[in-house]
Amino acid sequence: MKIDKDKYTSHIKDNDKIIDMRRIIDKVEIVMNNHSCESTDFLDPYERLLAKSILNRFDEIDYLENGGTIQAERQIITIYPSYYDPDNLPQKITALRIYGDLDGLSHKDFLGAILNLGIKRSKIGDILVHGDYTDVVIKKDIGDFLLFNLEKVANKKVRIEEKSLNSISSVEILYKEINKTLSSYRLDVYISSSYNLSRQESMDIIKSGYVKVNWEPIDKPAKELEVGDVISIRGYGRSILHSVEGLSKKGKIKATIRILI
C-alpha cells in the first residue's frame, strides 16, 4: 500500500514539520504493509499533535505515546496494527542515571554533553535533574554508546548506569510568579510586559522566528494567547500565562505569569 502523503499533510503549514510528518507516514506504510510496529524518535507536544492529526485517520493502526513518565514533555509514538496487544509491544526507550559531583549543573549542561558526542536531539527525551543525580530518557539504540562514552558533563567526571523506566520520576518545575496588566492578549504585548521589553523589541524577536507558543513556531506578533499557553523565547527561556483575574479599573487584563527558572 502506498499512502498519498500530500493528502495527509495538506493541513500543515510549517514546511519543516511537513517533512517530519511525511517520515511518520512512511512508518504507517511499513506497519500496514508488514504487519509490524514502528516507533518515532522523541517528539515535542506540538509535533505529537500534528502526528496524531494524521494517525487518527487510519482505522487499521493504533498508537501509544511514551516518554518514561506521565508528565513527560518529549515522547515517542509507537505505531502498530490495531489488532496488536499494546501490552506486548517492544520497549524502545530506556533511562540512564548520571551520578557524580553535579552541583551547579543544569539541564543545558547535560544536554550539551550528550549532543557533543554526536547524538541527535531527537534521540533524547526528558532530562530530569534531581540534584544528586540526573535521569536522562533516551532511545534504547544509543544506550550502550552513552554508557561507554559519556564520561564528563561540563568538565565534571560522571558515572552512568541504566535504570528501568518505572524507577524514574518527574522533577518539580520551579518558577517565579509575576503579576502584570496587559492591554490585550497579543503575543507581542505579553512578551513586552513579561520581560520588560519595548513593543518593537518584542515584535522583532517574534518575526525573527525565536518564539514558540505551545511548542509551535509563531512569527505573527498579533497571535492571541489563552490562559495556560506556554511561551518559549530563544535567549529568554519559557513562561506560562497562568491565570487572569479580570480587568483593572482602566480596562486592562490583570494576569499572573509564571516564568520558569
N, C-alpha and C positions, 0 to 999 in steps of 0.2 A: 504494500500500500504506500502510495506517495501522497503526502499532505500538501495542499496549496498553502504555502507559508504566507503569501501576501494576504490571503483571505483572513487568516487568523491573527495577523498583526496590523491590520488596516486601522485599528482604533488607537494605535500607539503613535504619539507624535515625536517622541525622543528617538532620533536616529540611532544613537549608541545603544539604547535599550532594545530597539528592533533587532539588532544583530544578536544581542544576548537571548532574546526570546525565540529567535529562529533556531538557536542551538538547543533550546528546550524542546522545540517541536521536533528536532532531529531525534531527541531521546524518546519522544512519544512514538515516532515511527518505529524505532528499534523495539520498544516494548510491544507494540501491536503486531509487528511482523515476526518477532522471535519469541513472543510469549515469555519475556524475561522482565527483570526490573532494572531501572536505571536511576542514578542519583545525580543531582546537580552539585556544583560547588556551593559554598555559602552565599546566601543572598540576603540583602537587607530588606526591611519591611516593604519598601516601595517595589523592589524587584519581585518579591514574592506576590505582591498584589497583582502586578502585571502577569506573572506566570500563572496565577490561579484564574485570571480572566480568560486565559487560553485553555488551561487544563479542564476547567469546568464544562467545556463544550464537547468533551469526548466521553460518551457513555461507556466505552469499552475499557477505560482505565480508571484507576483511583490513585490517590497520592497521600503521603504523610509528610509533615514538617517536623524537623528535629534539630535542636541546637544545643542539646545537652542539659538545659534547664528550661523550666516552663516559661520563664521570663526572657529567654534568650533573644537578643536583638537580631543576630545573624544566625540563619538556619539553612539547612539543606532541604531539598524536596526530593523524596524518593517516589518515583512513578512506577506503578506496577499494574498488571491486568486486574480488572475488577473482581475476578473470581479467586485471586490470591488471598491467603490468610495473612493479614498485616502483622500478626504476631510472629510469623516465621520469616520476615524479611531480613536480609543480611544487614548487619550494623556497619555503617560506612564512616562513622565518626568515632573519635576517642578523645581522651583528655590527658594532657601532660601536666604534672605538678612541678613547679620550679621552686627550689629551695636555695638558701644562701643568705648573704648579707644584702637584703633587699631594701633596706631603709632608704627612703628618698626616691626610690624608683617609681615611675608612673606607667600607665597604660602605654603611652607612646614609646617608652624605653623598651618594653618587652616586644611590642610590635616591630619596632625598628631593628632590634637584634635578629628577629626571625626573617624579616624581609631582606636584611643584609646578607643572608645565606642564599639568596636567590629564590626564595619561596614566594609564590604569588599570593596576593592578599586574599584572593577568592578561596584559598585552601585553609584559611584561618577563620575560626568563628569568634565567639566572645572571649575576651581576656579578662579574667576575674581576679583582681588584685585584692588579696585579703590581708596583707601586712607582712606576716612572717612566711607566707608562701603565696604563689600565684598559679592559678589554673588556666590553661590555655586549651580551648576546644579546637580540634583540628580534624582534617580528613585523615582517615587511617593510613592512606597510602604515603603520607610524608612522616608518619610517626617514627619509624626507625631512623630516618635521616636526621631528624631533630634530636633524637636521643643520643646519637653519636657525634653530632656536630655543634649543637648549641652549648657552648662552654662558658660564654660570658654575656652579660647584659649590662650595657653602659660601663664596660671595663671592670665589672664585678664578677668574680667567678661564681658559677651556679652549678647545681646538680639537678638532674631531672629524673623523674620516674613516671611511668604510665599509670593512670588511675581509671577506674570504672566510672562511667557517667553518673551512676547513682551515688557516687561519693562526693560529687561537687555541688556547690550551691551558689546562688546569685549573691552579689555584693550589694550593700546598701548604697543607694545613689545619694551623694552629697550635693547640696545646692545652697545658694544664698537667695533669700526671698526679698524682692523689692516691690514697692507699690508705686505705680505710675499712673498719670492721667493721659489718655490717648485721645487725639482729636478724631481718629477713625480706626478701623480695623486694618487699614492698608499695611502691607509688609514694610514699606519704607518708613512709615510713621512708627511702627513697632520697633524697628532696628534703631532709629534715631533716638527714641526715648530710652530703650533698654541699655544702649551702650554710649549714650551722651555724644552722639554724632550729629552733624548737620544733615538736613534732608538731602542735600546734594551728595554728601559723602555716602549716605545710605543708598541712594539711587545708583551711584557709581559702582558700589560693591555688588549690588543685585545684578546690574547689567553686565558686570564682568564675569558672571557665572559662578560666584563664590557662595551662593546661598541655596540651601535646600529646605523645603518645608515638608515635614513627614518623609524625609529622605528623597523627595522628588526635587530635581533641579528646577529652580524657578528664576527666571530672568525678567519678570514683569513687576515693577515697583507697586503697581496697583492691586496686586494679589490680595484678596480679602482673607484674613485669618479667622479661625474659630477657636473657642476655648478648647484646650487640650492639644493644640498643634505644637509640634516640636520644630524649632527653627535652628538650623546649623549654619554657621558662618565661618568660612575658612579664615583662620587667624584670630578669631574671637571666641570660638567654642560653640556651645549648644545651650539653648534656653527653651522654656516652655511657657506658653500663655496659659497660666494655671487656672485663673478664675477671674470673673468680672463681678464687681459689687455694685452695679448700677451706674448712674450718672451723677456727676458733680453738679453744683448749682449753676455752673456755666455750660452744662450740657456735654461735658467731656466724659469719656469712658474711664471709670475707676477700675484699674486692672492690677492683679497680682501676678508678677512674673518671677519664675524660678530660673536662676542662672546656674547651670551645673558647674561644680568646682572640679 
